[in-house]
Amino acid sequence: MSDGEAVRASEGNLRAGTAMISQFFILSSKGDPLIYKDFRGDSGGRDVAELFYRKLTGLPGDESPVVMHHDGHHFIHIRHSGLYLVVTTSENVSPFSLLELLSRLATLLGDYCGSLGEGTIFRNVALVYELLDEVLDYGYVQTTSTEMLRNFIQTEAVVSKPFSLFDLSSVGLFGAETQQSKVAPSSAASRPVLSSRSDQSQKNEVFLDVVERLSVLIASNGSLLKVDVQGEIRLKSFLPSGSEMRIGLTEEFCVGKSELRGYGPGIRVDEVSFHSSVNLDEFESHRILRLQPPQGELTVMRYQLSDDLPSPLPFRLFPSVQWDRGSGRLQVYLKLRCDLPSKSQALNVRLHLPLPRGVVSLSQELSSPEQKAELAEGALRWDLPRVQGGSQLSGLFQMDVPGPPGPPSHGLSTSASPLGLGPASLSFELPRHTCSGLQVRFLRLAFRPCGNANPHKWVRHLSHSDAYVIRI
Amino acid sequence: MPYLGSEDVVKEVKKALCNPHIQADRLRYRNVIQRVIRYMTQGLDVSGVFMEMVKASATVDIVQKKLVYLYMCTYAPLKPDLALLAINTLCKDCSDPNPMVRGLALRSMCSLRMSKLDQWGQAEVLNFLLRYQPRSEEELFDILNLLDSFLKSSSPGVVMGATKLFLILAKKFPHVQTDVLVRVKGPLLAACSSESRELCFVALCHVRQILHSLPGHFSSHYKKFFCSYSEPHYIKLQKVEVLCELVNDENVQQVLEELRGYCTDVSADFAQAAIFAIGGIARTYTDQCVQILTELLGLRQEHITTVVVQTFRDLVWLCPQCTEAVCQALPGCEENIQDSEGKQALIWLLGVHGERIPNAPYVLEDFVENVKSETFPAVKMELLTALLRLFLSRPAECQDVLGRLLYYCIEEEKDMAVRDRGLFYYRLLLVGIDEVKRILCSPKSDPTLGLLEDPAERPVNCWASDFNTLVPVYGKAHWATISKCQGAERCGPELPKTSSFAASGPLIPEENKERVQELPDSGALTLVPNRQLTADYFEKTWLSLKVAHQQVLPWRGEFHPDTLQMALQVVNIQTIAMSRAGSQPWKAYLSAQDDTGCLFLTELLLEPENSEMQISVKQNEARTETLNSFISVLETVIGTIEEIKS
């Protein structure tokens, strides 16, 4: 780069806008374009969508696909619900703002179409284009507030099946992308915010979810190396906008290391941030959040907690490995103890244990019939659909690892684990449980009577694993 | 007055306000409005009649106007949409002949404060403010105080926008910059563990950027950068880089333990990245790392062994104290290396340090035996050099093998470069062993190279303008190639945008030159090329003028006057005279002239012990605008040179 260009490049960084985009498109997981919109007419046209997908799939594994460059244009994308939401821009924009815009768009589309997915986008093409028209003008963001947009959107969402409140049986939350992600979102929460203007009776619902993601690292000697909890309080409201509500949190909730409340050990988090619409007047004194949420989805509060968990970890794993290098025989005995309170349970527990290359056979002895274990992609997968608090489960696995055994002179001792075994990782969901101990005490609505029945309030708590790794 | 709930009150007042009879009667109308104000004061919510009150503001009755404006200012935040309607009336009032009405309207308009900017607007404004140059220190700190709350926003875009603005505005106050970076730590760490991989990646890139200037900044949070198996590759690689950069005495043990775990990952690419990372840390914590690397050799895996040996090669060059340990670890490695890079590294080590490795000649002999089936010419070249080197220290064991290899290379090898190298060594040997020694016995290590490779902490100002842009996400090197292509494309029609640098001669096609210079923008500065002053004339003018601007730029490390001179030449700033490279203090005199004939004379004074460059500029016509543009050109050039050099 010559000096002159360097000068211009660094100058350009000061001049560039924050979020000026040329095109926006949505691709299915297979790369089929579902939505395409050109805002400025300054870039290649439709085939950029195809170009993007080709670039993405052709990228070497160590390069990041988040931002890609082609011929003067930058592609920035997020993956959401199996879809690619992509923008192109020719300016050196703020990546934070653009990613934020993309995820906000994903939420908005979810709000308006009921849920985000290939099918819903396909059925609601007109609505999506209408939304995009209002959100972005000539590539600049106008507004992303559900409330403001309501005034302009005429198209009604097309939904595939009628909604029923009785579908609430599954634990799935409306936004929680859990490790399995196969948990069907509860359909009551996944209907369009603004569906059927005439039908008022369905509107009186509000969902409040406390969702925590847990990441843990346990050393091979059992000592705890890292605990990290990322928590969110999410709200999805179908109430008329501007209805005031008050959310009461656990009174012992305290922020930072120094603060102390109540007499117990307290529910402590390291950091907390609130949505800008939350009124904190009563937070200091009574731990009450007050807000007038717009219809749709909203993250009321985010918090984090590291290292210092008030309750014991949900799972402990006691592995023992026997490895005979000579015969290539590998025996792994796993004992899994669930340290949740005995009334609680963990669902969809899956243990994933990478195995040495070339493992062929697997024989297993499992402690209960509903468990399942199999080899998949060079790893052992042990599925435990349901684990009760306080219980202990075990599995004995025997495998053959063929291949050239190391020369005996240099061979490691027979008891050491072979290369490529471990670390084990667990994924799970803990319904009605928060690792930080934070609970919603109450959700009160100051609802103006409009002739409707009392609103339904759904308050749910859930923890799930982000990365729960145990070294072997 | 009967007690009424707020709804009934609103209903009743609304009816009265809409009543045409009341509207016609000025006194009654005013009375109703007074009642509204009274309710408002009592705390009743009468925002419901906003529409009607706006209508009532269109009146000649000043008292009524005042009352309505009071009402509007109170409720505007609640009814932003309706408050828009009032703007029209306010605008009209602003041109009222009555100064009292005008003043009233203006004051009310200022206090409307109805539309709070949303996050997108905030980010845009923060970005826009980057163009502003505070006039004084006091103003600067006023601005910073005012914008403080944006650092706490829940939107990452706003937080990062504010951070960048702070970094740029406070470019002369490093402690303020450090302060801001401390405050943005929380939001950045949160983004690094975000559910969105994309956000996580972008945040990690920015963490690395900060670490370049403040290596200890995230050291206590090292655990946040541990990888989990489900993460995509590109995030893991970023995290490994971050771990490498934040390592310190307290966390080195834990970080190395973690990295060691990655070395046996099923993904060979990731395992290799982790080994290279340990190699990087080895420059500081040599013993611990060499031990881990040696243990990894025991796994006898090809993809691990090759990278470990390459790491060893780079390490003995930078940290000669570990040579002994490396030499002890090497025997046996050759069995597990198949690729070109690994073989080259091993052969180099055997050649340079072969006198400490008992079986070195025999390992090289094996390579020579198989040289016919060797597919990589680079390996053969390395083998030639290594064997010749080892021959110098262990002639008895190597002579025969060396002869065979030379024979093969000269007589049978088809790759010309290898053959030439063979011939060269053959003839060199004919000249005599002393000559061979003179040429081949170069130093075996160079610890100073490490300093060159990872330079001391860079000042924040180096990258402040790149913060919250795509530059850290692509990486500086990749970005340079991108902007190079873009620069080439844009050369033509887009040039006027870069008018302040329009003088950069070779970049402008001849036919565009005139247009560029005729730009109406008065702030633009166009320096005229080839305006060479004589040294005498320069001296005379210099002495006759007063210093118009003086400032100090940070400057660290190496300094190459030639590069600077060339860079200045590109933007049409001529060097009249300068001290010899390396002299202390170093001085240079520069001159430049713009298209209006205004002369800029500059003195650069570099005092390495203060690590700063003092700039004094004199101007023959006092024109602040062009002076500022000139100084920013100068600053950018010097900043760029500083960056390139590091």
Interface residues (C-beta under 8 A of the other chain):
Chain A: M1 S2 D3 G4 E5 A6 V7 R8 A9 S10 E11 G12 N13 L14 R15 A16 G17 T18 A19 G61 D62 E63 S64 P65 V66 V67 H69 D71 G72 H74 I76 H77 I78 R79 N92 V93 S94 P95 F96 S97 L99 E100 L101 L102 S103 V141 T143 T144 S145 E177 Q179 R213 S215 L217 L225 K226 D228 Q230 E271 S273 F274 H275 S276 R302 Q304 S306 D307 H352 P354 R357 G378 G406 H410 L412 L419 G420 P423 S425 D466 A467 V469 R471
Chain B: D118 Q119 W120 A123 E124 L126 N127 L130 R131 K152 S153 S154 S155 P156 G157 V159 M160 G161 I168 G186 P187 L189 A190 A191 S193 S194 E195 S196 R197 E198 L199 F201 V202 K223 K224 F226 S228 Y229 S230 E231 H233 Y234 I235 L237 Q238 Q254 G261 T264 V266 S267 D269 A273 G298 L299 R300 Q301 G332 S465 D466 N468 T469 L470 V471 V473 Y474 H478 W479 A480 I482 S483 K484 C485 Q486 G487 E489 T498 S500 F501 S504 L507 M566 A567 V570 V571 V633 T636 V637 G639 T640 I641 E643 I644
